């Protein structure tokens, strides 16, 4: 908590229904957010057990400055990923961080398994275990409404919940946070499902006054102005991340049709401008953010073929969703993309993994590796109606094929073949950037195998001429830098707002005075903790596999050479070992 010398941790055991609150002074060197969550995960994880065993923990944490500065809006969740078998790390905005902060908890650790479906109700003075048997089988949006009606309360409230994919332990099931935000990647929804945990409702109402208000407000005002009165955050508010569609397409970095291509002939119809002009109805912001980057699109769905009966459906969209459920599957219209996003939302699946998994399945069907008996529907690029049905079948584990598909593209390819075009890095489905070595190597070496670990795609776009050592150094330093940012926890859209000097000023205004060297040490400390967790779980950086397709389809910066990519991975691994051996 701010102004305290301890981290307040709420421990919940679902099996015994016992709770414990710890005041951990020893966690202060980890600052908050991902630092505290990593250390708590390291203490409680069971490396000898499967990711879905009941003894495995789920750790939530808020940042050292959560909710008191602009765009410090996120909470982190850490767990053993059922998709990759190793480090699970995912972030969500919405209201959760504020509600945890105002409920008085820096971190929440959940272990055990309920005997029947439950949801947790957390407030400053009460932790209640609520019967969720009537909610089991419901989609994520409906569950939020039921809990709101069942538990009217005071203060700010956040409701996080799973859909049917999580209940069925699909390895890339996600968690919906306050309708339009998610703990998306790596399968936290499946871990919830394995514990019979349908949802968590958090109500916060504690008032925590700022001590040196004048000093604090001066920093706040400076940050607010940077976010709202400069060009730094403007693109996120205006068109949003879909602005990347046309630039990446023109440069040849937009993954299309399972990365058979790196540009899409119908990109104009899926551009950010097209979505804005045709579908955009409003923009929202996470609590505590002045930017408003959440873009809500609407489309009409015909539910009765007689009488022209339609309903208007609203869903959030962004670049990654348009890539995964659009260009990667050859979908040609914005309405069709929004319909697929709505299906993913309904069942509680990670959109990126779902799209990439379906890309592999589509090509495998065309090559005869799987049959119509497996797929039930004909999976063909551009066939949006078939993909909509397949999404449902994945979530419901319709047959043996869809059960295997629900374990990810890496797993499915080892069952049916097609490893060379199962587009995963570190067993995690690829992000929407085929920009060059930075993107491929960055996701391969990243702590959670995500483009958000080290921003490798940005290095491809900004570093010229190509320099192996510069990219490796850039990836490594960014990995540590983002550990610092995610200990606060800053929305990474605002990473250019929160440079090191600004972070130190913000911390000083709430009585956390650090030097630049100490801030770097915190980043290294957190990153070393992640590396230790990965090693404990059996991860070997030098054994990582990269599908051949990455080296066959030209990227934005040209064709990627396999030997060069693996040499970069080797050099990055050497840097990791040097850091681990550093006293």
N, C-alpha and C positions, 0 to 999 in steps of 0.2 A: 504494500500500500504506500501511496505517497506520504512523505514525512515520517515514515516508520522505518525501523531497522530490521524488519523481518518481512517475509513473504507469507501471506495467509493462504493456506492450502486446505480445501475441503475434500476429504476422502470419503467415498461412498462405496460400500460393498453391497451389490445387488443380491447376492446369495443370502447373506445374513441380515440384510437391512440395517446394518450398523453404519453410523457415520462418526467421523473424527475430524476435528479442526486442529491443524498444526500451525504454529508460528515459527517459521524456518529462517533463522538469522543466517545460516550457512548458505542459503540460496541467493543472498544479496549480490555476490560477485557475478551472478549471471544476469543481473539487471532486471529482466522481466521477459514476457513474451516467449519467443522460441528458446531463449536461453534457459529460463526456468523449466519450460516444458521438456526440453531435451534432457536436462538433468533428472527430472522426475521420471521420465520414461526410462532412462538408463538404470535408475534404482529399482524400478518395478517390473520391467519387461522380463518375460520368461523365454529365453532363446531356444530352450529345448522343446517348446510347445508350438503347435500350429497357431497361425495368426488368429483363428477363430475359437481357440480354447477359452473357456470362461475366465481363467486366471490372468489372461492378458489384459493390460490396462488401456484405458483411453485417458489421455491427458489434455485438458483445455487450459489455456492461459491467456491473460491479457497483458498488454505491454506496460512498460514502466511509466509511460505518459498517456495511457489509454484515455481517450475521450476528452482530454483537457486542452489539446491543441488541434488545429485543423488537419483533417484527413488521417489522424491517428485513430482509425475506425475499426480495426480488425481484431479478431480473436484467432488464435492458432490451435489446431488439434494435432496431437501426435500419437502414434499407435504403430503396431506392426501391420504392414499392409498385406491383405490377403491376395492382392494382385501380383506383387513382386516378391513377397516373402521377407522384405527388409523394411527399411525406414519409411514410415508413413508420415507425411507432414502436409497439412493443408490449411488454408486460411479462408475466413469468411467475414464479410462486412455485415451490414444491417444494424441491428440494435444490440447484438449479443455482448460485445465488448463493454458498452456503456452499462448494460444491466448487470453483468458480473461485477464491474467496478462499483456500482451503486449498491449491490447486494453485499459488498464487503469481501469479495474473494478474488485473489490474484490468480489462483489456479484451482482446478477441480480434477481429481483423479478418480476414475470409475473402474471398479473391478467386479468380478463375479458374474452371475447369471440369474435372472429372475426365474422363478418356477412357472410363471405365467406372464403374458405380456403386461408391461407396466409403462407408465411415464413418470418422470420425476418433476416435482414442483419445488422450486428453490426460491427462497426469499431471504432477506437478512436474518430473520429469526426462526425460520421453519424450513425443514427439508422433509417433504412428504412423498411417499411411494403410492401412486395412484393406479387403480385397475385400468388397464388398456385393452382388455379382451374384446370389448365392443369396437375398438378402433383398429384392431389388427385386420389387415386386408384392405384398409382404406388408402386412398392416394394422399400424397403429401399436402396438397392444397386444402383438401377437405378437412384433414386432421387439425390443421391450424385453426380453422374456423370453429370446430367443435370445442377445442380446448379453450379458446377465447370466451366462448359462451358459457362453458362449464365453470370457468374460474375467473369471473370478473375481479379485477384487483386494482390496487393503487400503484402509483409510480410507473416507471418505464417497464415494458415487458418484451421479452424475446422468446419466440417459440421455435425450436429446431426439431425436425421430425424426418422420418424415413417413409418411403413408399413401399410398394410390394417387392421391388428389386432388392431392397435392404432386408426385408423379411425373409426372402429366399436366398440370402447370402450371395448374390451376384457380386463378383470380385471387384467390380468398379461401381457399385451402388454408391450414391452420394447422400448428403443430408441437406434438406431444404432449410434455409434460415430466413425467417420473416418474409416468406413468399418469393422474393426476387434475388436472394443471395444464397450461396451454397458453400459447404465444405465439399469440394468437387472431386478431386482426383484421389486415386489410390485405394478407394473402397472403404471409407469410414462407415458408410451406410450398412455394409455387410457386417462390420464389427458390432454395430448397434443391434442388427437383427439377430446375430448369434447370441447376444445377451438378453434377448426378448425386450429390448428397450425401444419403444416406439417413438418417444419424444422427450424433450426436456423443456419445461417452461421456467424461465428465470424472471423474477420481478425484482427490480432495484429501486430503492428510494432513499438511500442514505445520502445525507448532505455532507460533503467533504470540502470545507472552505479553503480557499487559496490564501496562504499566509502573506506573502509579499506581492500583493495584488498588482501594485503599480509596475513592478519589474516584470511580473508574469504577463500582464496585459500588453506591455510594450512589445514583447516577443510574439505574443499571439497576434497582435495587429500586423506586425511585419509579415508573419507567415500567411495570414488571411489575405493581405494585399498581394502577396506573391501568387497565391492560388487564384485570385479573382480578377486582378488588374494587370496581369502580364500574359504573355503568350504561352507560358510554361504548361498550363493546364487547359488552355482554351480548346484544343482539339478533342479532349475527353468530354467536354460539355457539349460542343456543337454537334458534330457527326458521331463522335465517339470512336472507339477502336475500329469499327468497320471502315474508317477512312483508309485503313491499310490495304484493303482489298485491291484497289486499282493500282496503287504504287507497287505492291508486291507482284501483282499480275504482270504489269509492264516490265518489271525487272526480271521476271522468270523465277520468282521465289515462292509461288502460291501452289501448294500441293493439290493436285487434281487427279481424280479417278485413281485412287490408291497410289498416288505418286507415279503413275505411268507418264504423267505430264507435270510440268511445273508452271503452267499457265492455263487459263480457262477461257474458252471462246465466248462464254456467256457471262463473263465477269461483270459487264455493265449492268446486267439484270440483278446482280447480287451485291452491287456496290453499296457503300455506306450512304451515298447520295440517293440511290434508288430506294433503300429502306426508309430514309428520312422523308422523302417526298411521297412515297406510296403508303407506308405503314405506320410511321412514328406518330404516337398520340400524346406522349408525355415523357418527361425526364424526372428521375428521382435521385435522391442522394442517401447514402448511409448516414446514420445519426452522427452528427459532429463534422460532417463534410460540407463545405460551401460550393462544391463543384457541380454535382448532379450529373454523374457519368452513366447512370443506369438508364438505358434507352428502352422504352416499352413500345413494342409494335403490336398492331392489331390486324387480324384477318377474319374473314367470314367463313364459317363452317356450316355446310348444309346438313341438317339433321333429319329432314323429312323431304323425300323426293317429290311428294305431292303437296302442292299448295305453297311452294316457294318459302319454306321455313328455314330460317338461318339463325345462327347465334354468332355474336362477336366475341372472339377470344383474344385476350391480351397476354403476351409473354415478353420477357426481357430477351434482348439479343445483343451479341457483341461479335467481335472479329472471330474469336476461336470457335464459336458456335456456327457461324456462317461457313467457316472453313470445314469443320468436321461434318456437319449435316448438310452442307451445300456443295462446295467445289469438290471435296474429296469423294463425294458420291455422284457427282455430275448432275446435281439438282439445278434446275434452270430458272426458277422463279422465287421471289422473296416470300410469297404466300406459302409455297411448298416447304421452304426452310422453316418458317414459323410454325407450320403444322407439325413438322418433325421435332422441333424444339418443345412444343407443347406435349407431345407424346413422351419424350424423355423426362420432362418435368413431372408429368402425371405419375409415372412409374418409379421415379427417383433414381435415375441413372446419370452417370457422368457423361456429358454430351461428347466430349472429345474422344474418350475411349470408345463410346458407342459408335461414333462415325467411323473411326479407324478400324474397329473390329468388323463393321459391315463392309468396309472397303475390301478387306482381306477376303471375307466370305463371298463377295460379289465376283472377284477375280477367280477365286477357287471354284465357284460354281461354273464359270465360263470355261475353265480348264478341265472340268470333269473330276476334280478332287472330291467334291461333295455332290449330292444328287438332290433332285426335287423332293424325294422322300425325306431327306434331311431338313431341307429348308422350308418345306410346306408351300411357301410362295416362291415365285421366280425372282431371284435377286439379280437385278440388272441395273447398271448405271443409269441414272435419271428416272428410275421407276419409283416415285415417291410413295405411292400407295403400298407397294410391296415392303418398302422400308418401314412404313408405319406399322404394318403387321409384324414385321420381324422384331421391332423394338418391344412390342408387347410380348412376343414369344421369349425373348431374352429375359425380360423381367419375371415372367411366370415359369421359366425353365420348362418350356413346353414339351421338349423331348430330349433325348441324349445329346443331339447336336447342339441345341440351344443351351443346354447345361454346360457343355464344353465352351461354347462361344461366350458364356457368362463368366468364364475364367480368364478371358483376355485373348488377344490375338496371338501372343507368344505361346500360350498353352494350346490353343486350337490348332496352330500350325504344326505343333509336334504330334498331334493326334492324326491330322488329316493330310499333312504336307503343306508345301507352299511357304516354308520358312524364309525363302529369299525375298518374298514380298509381304511378309507380316510386319507392318511398319511400326516396330517398337524399338525403344532404346532403354536398356536396363529393365526390360520387361514391361515398361510403361509405354502406352500408345503415344506416338509422336505428336508434337505440337504443330501449329500451322505455319511453320517457317522452313522452307528449303532454301536457305540463304547461303550455305557454304559450311566450311569447317567449324566455325564458331557454333552454329546451331547443332550440328551432329555430335561433335565432340563435347560441347557444353552439356547437352542432355545426357550423354553417356556417362560423364564424370560427375554430374550434379548430385548433390546429397540426396535428392528425391527424384532424380532423373527427369527434371522439368526445365523448360526454358526460363522459368522464374527463379531458378537457383542462381544463375550467373549471367543471364542475358546474352548468351552467345550470339544470337541472331543480330543483336545491336552491334557487336564487334564486326560481324561480316559486313554490315551496312556502313559502318563508319571508319573502319581501319583499312587504309590503302597506302602503299601496296601491301599485298599479302605477306605476312611475317609470322612464321610458326611460333617463335618464342614470344612475340608480342601478344598473340592470341592466347597462348597458354598462361602467360603472366596475367593477362586481362581477366581470363576466366577464374583463376585462382584468387586474385585480389577482390573481384566482385563477389565471389562466394563468401568471403569473410565480411565484406562491406554489408552484404544483405543480411548476414547474421546480426549485425548491429542494428540495421533498420528494422528487422523483424523482432528484435528484443523490445522495441518501443510501443506498439507495432504500427509502422507507417504503411499506408497503402502504397504499393510500389509505383503506382502512377505518379506519385509525388516525390519520387526519389531525387529528382533534380532540384526540388525545393529544399529538401533536407540534406544539405551538404554537411560535412563534419563540423564546421564552425557553427552552423545553425543548430545542429543537434546539441552541441555543448552549451550554447546559450539557453536553449529550451530547458535542458536538465538543470542548469544553474539556477534558473528562475524558480524551480521547485526544490531547491536545496540539495541537488545532486551534482556536486562540483567534481568534474573529471578533466583530465588533460587529454590531448589528442592521442598520446601513447597509451593511456589507460583505456581509451575507447577502442583502440586497435586490439589491445590485449583481451578485452571482453569479446570482440568478434572472433579472435583466435580460440579463446576458451570454449565458446559455443560450438564452433566448427569442429574442434577436436572431440568434443562430446559426441557430435553426430558421427564422426568417423569411427569412434570406439563402438558405438551402437551398431553401425553397419558391419564392422569386423566381427563383433559378437554374433551377429545373425548370419555370418558366413559369406558376406559379400567380398568378392575378389575383383578389384578394379581391372586387373590385367586379363580377366576371363570374360569381360563384357563382350557381347555379340552385337554386330551391326549388320542388318540384312543387306544383301547385295544391291537391292533396288536403290539404296542411297548413293551407291557409287556408279549407277547406270544412268539415272535420269539427271541431266545437267541441272545444277543449282543456279541461283542468282549470280554467283561469282565463278561459275564454270563447273566442270566435272570434278567431283571429289575423288582424290586418289586414296585407295584403301591403306596403303603402306604409310602414307603421310598421316592419315587420321589416327592410326594406331600408334605411331611414333609420338604424336601429340598426347595421346592418352597415357603412354608410358612416362612422358616428361611430367605430366600433371600428377601422376601417381607418386613420382619421386618428390614432388613438392609436398604432397600429403604426408609422406613418410618423414620428411625433414621437420614438418610442423609437429607431428606426433612425438618426435624424439626431442623436440625443443623443450627445455626446462621452464 
